[in-house]
Amino acid sequence: MFSTPNEVEMHVGTLKHVREKPSREELLSHYIHFVLDHDLNINTDEKVTDVAGGIDAGFRVVTDKSEYRATRVLFAIGAMERPKKLGIPGEELSKVHHLFMDPYPYVRKDALVVGGGNSAAEAALFLSEEGARTTMAIWREDWENRDPKAGAMKHWVRTPLEKEVAAGRLRVVLYKHIDEIRERTVTLTTESGDQETIPNDVTFVLVGSDADLTLLKRLGVEFETGKAGELPVYNPETFETNVRGIYVAGHFTHARHIKEAIDVPRRIVPLIARELRADVHEAESLADVPQ
Ligand SMILES: Cc1cc2nc3c(=O)[nH]c(=O)nc-3n(C[C@H](O)[C@H](O)[C@H](O)COP(=O)(O)OP(=O)(O)OC[C@H]3O[C@@H](n4cnc5c(N)ncnc54)[C@H](O)[C@@H]3O)c2cc1C
């Protein structure tokens, strides 16, 4: 992880970690044990396919397995559902991946990583360190970007990456575009305009991803376009959208890092609960009024 434990743990001092930064496995184990220890009612492997209705009559939340009724709905759907594509011939081949998991299947294979952010850099680093013959295709502006605010590669990724390059294990190609992916090769155009065909067993296209905003748009939630793409319009205090009763949190909002993805619901869920209690109270007092 890029973050320190205090930024990603559920309660102070509860995340166990071996190194300064927690690993992905340590963090996932921390979250899973939080769910198990508190016996949280979380249904995994269940995709929400539709949310309809409104605050007055309530919302109907339809999933691929079940259906729920809710008076409020908080969307925390992340921003990884739609990986960006290159839109080139061969991108649909089974050896082309838009998500990187493990380097181990690719030992002594010819791997190409396309992209200029931390995900691409980290994938190229891990592949190279674990024995894949790795090429990283990156635009010059990304390779030369040193501004953390403009999404530059984190230095703890760049430093070992540059070591791999210096040791001759990793090749960085400053490229213009990828032309075509074939079963055994990839053809690309370098920044100087030369076309090059390189051997290839596996390709990782890691050029970012977008949230799937279909459900929110169907509900009538408004969006604005910013630097990070389309973002829902919401009240910065309550994170309620323009559709009453529909809330947002996490990666597809302005509060996109894990710390905020934890802090925002921690702040707004009690507000929602308070509002619901007020609704119940109002309904009860109305029921007490003689008709
Ligand atoms: C390689 C990598 C390293 C990162 N390192 C860091 C770091 O060190 N620190 C940091 O702060 N951030 C880091 N990030 C960013 C971090 O992952 C996000 O900020 C964080 O996960 C946001 O949490 P979230 O709950 O909003 O979204 P997510 O963690 O993406 O969770 C959203 C969940 O909603 C589910 N979902 C989506 N649509 C539906 C649907 N229709 N029905 C049911 N479920 C649905 C998804 O499957 C997913 O499980 C990193 C990201 C990457 C890719």
Ligand as a Chemical Component Dictionary entry (heavy atoms), coordinates in Angstrom:
data_LIG
# 
_chem_comp.id                   LIG 
_chem_comp.type                 NON-POLYMER 
_chem_comp.pdbx_formal_charge   0 
_chem_comp.three_letter_code    LIG 
# 
loop_
_chem_comp_atom.comp_id 
_chem_comp_atom.atom_id 
_chem_comp_atom.alt_atom_id 
_chem_comp_atom.type_symbol 
_chem_comp_atom.charge 
_chem_comp_atom.model_Cartn_x 
_chem_comp_atom.model_Cartn_y 
_chem_comp_atom.model_Cartn_z 
_chem_comp_atom.pdbx_ordinal 
LIG C1  C1  C 0 -2.845  -0.746 -6.914 1  
LIG C2  C2  C 0 -3.619  0.254  -6.066 2  
LIG C3  C3  C 0 -3.051  0.717  -4.879 3  
LIG C4  C4  C 0 -3.730  1.636  -4.091 4  
LIG N1  N1  N 0 -3.137  2.063  -2.933 5  
LIG C5  C5  C 0 -3.791  2.940  -2.142 6  
LIG C6  C6  C 0 -3.221  3.379  -0.896 7  
LIG O1  O1  O 0 -2.128  2.980  -0.503 8  
LIG N2  N2  N 0 -3.934  4.257  -0.148 9  
LIG C7  C7  C 0 -5.147  4.732  -0.532 10 
LIG O2  O2  O 0 -5.752  5.524  0.205  11 
LIG N3  N3  N 0 -5.700  4.344  -1.695 12 
LIG C8  C8  C 0 -5.060  3.459  -2.497 13 
LIG N4  N4  N 0 -5.646  3.054  -3.665 14 
LIG C9  C9  C 0 -6.992  3.577  -3.995 15 
LIG C10 C10 C 0 -8.005  2.782  -3.142 16 
LIG O3  O3  O 0 -8.049  1.451  -3.614 17 
LIG C11 C11 C 0 -9.375  3.433  -3.200 18 
LIG O4  O4  O 0 -9.269  4.771  -2.789 19 
LIG C12 C12 C 0 -10.345 2.706  -2.245 20 
LIG O5  O5  O 0 -10.409 1.339  -2.562 21 
LIG C13 C13 C 0 -11.709 3.346  -2.336 22 
LIG O6  O6  O 0 -12.635 2.591  -1.598 23 
LIG P1  P1  P 0 -14.131 2.453  -2.094 24 
LIG O7  O7  O 0 -14.828 1.677  -1.020 25 
LIG O8  O8  O 0 -14.661 3.768  -2.483 26 
LIG O9  O9  O 0 -14.065 1.608  -3.451 27 
LIG P2  P2  P 0 -13.591 0.122  -3.711 28 
LIG O10 O10 O 0 -12.560 -0.324 -2.738 29 
LIG O11 O11 O 0 -13.257 0.054  -5.164 30 
LIG O12 O12 O 0 -14.889 -0.736 -3.400 31 
LIG C14 C14 C 0 -16.054 -0.648 -4.199 32 
LIG C15 C15 C 0 -16.733 -1.989 -4.152 33 
LIG O13 O13 O 0 -18.055 -1.880 -4.696 34 
LIG C16 C16 C 0 -18.305 -3.016 -5.488 35 
LIG N5  N5  N 0 -19.367 -2.698 -6.473 36 
LIG C17 C17 C 0 -19.309 -1.856 -7.534 37 
LIG N6  N6  N 0 -20.479 -1.845 -8.206 38 
LIG C18 C18 C 0 -21.298 -2.701 -7.557 39 
LIG C19 C19 C 0 -22.646 -3.145 -7.759 40 
LIG N7  N7  N 0 -23.389 -2.690 -8.771 41 
LIG N8  N8  N 0 -23.170 -4.057 -6.907 42 
LIG C20 C20 C 0 -22.425 -4.521 -5.863 43 
LIG N9  N9  N 0 -21.162 -4.149 -5.604 44 
LIG C21 C21 C 0 -20.597 -3.246 -6.442 45 
LIG C22 C22 C 0 -16.962 -3.323 -6.146 46 
LIG O14 O14 O 0 -16.932 -4.662 -6.566 47 
LIG C23 C23 C 0 -16.005 -3.055 -4.978 48 
LIG O15 O15 O 0 -15.834 -4.197 -4.171 49 
LIG C24 C24 C 0 -4.994  2.125  -4.473 50 
LIG C25 C25 C 0 -5.579  1.645  -5.648 51 
LIG C26 C26 C 0 -4.899  0.720  -6.454 52 
LIG C27 C27 C 0 -5.554  0.225  -7.711 53 
# 
loop_
_chem_comp_bond.comp_id 
_chem_comp_bond.atom_id_1 
_chem_comp_bond.atom_id_2 
_chem_comp_bond.value_order 
_chem_comp_bond.pdbx_ordinal 
LIG C1  C2  SING 1  
LIG C2  C3  SING 2  
LIG C2  C26 DOUB 3  
LIG C3  C4  DOUB 4  
LIG C4  N1  SING 5  
LIG C4  C24 SING 6  
LIG N1  C5  DOUB 7  
LIG C5  C6  SING 8  
LIG C5  C8  SING 9  
LIG C6  O1  DOUB 10 
LIG C6  N2  SING 11 
LIG N2  C7  SING 12 
LIG C7  O2  DOUB 13 
LIG C7  N3  SING 14 
LIG N3  C8  DOUB 15 
LIG C8  N4  SING 16 
LIG N4  C9  SING 17 
LIG N4  C24 SING 18 
LIG C9  C10 SING 19 
LIG C10 O3  SING 20 
LIG C10 C11 SING 21 
LIG C11 O4  SING 22 
LIG C11 C12 SING 23 
LIG C12 O5  SING 24 
LIG C12 C13 SING 25 
LIG C13 O6  SING 26 
LIG O6  P1  SING 27 
LIG P1  O7  DOUB 28 
LIG P1  O8  SING 29 
LIG P1  O9  SING 30 
LIG O9  P2  SING 31 
LIG P2  O10 DOUB 32 
LIG P2  O11 SING 33 
LIG P2  O12 SING 34 
LIG O12 C14 SING 35 
LIG C14 C15 SING 36 
LIG C15 O13 SING 37 
LIG C15 C23 SING 38 
LIG O13 C16 SING 39 
LIG C16 N5  SING 40 
LIG C16 C22 SING 41 
LIG N5  C17 SING 42 
LIG N5  C21 SING 43 
LIG C17 N6  DOUB 44 
LIG N6  C18 SING 45 
LIG C18 C19 SING 46 
LIG C18 C21 DOUB 47 
LIG C19 N7  SING 48 
LIG C19 N8  DOUB 49 
LIG N8  C20 SING 50 
LIG C20 N9  DOUB 51 
LIG N9  C21 SING 52 
LIG C22 O14 SING 53 
LIG C22 C23 SING 54 
LIG C23 O15 SING 55 
LIG C24 C25 DOUB 56 
LIG C25 C26 SING 57 
LIG C26 C27 SING 58 
# 
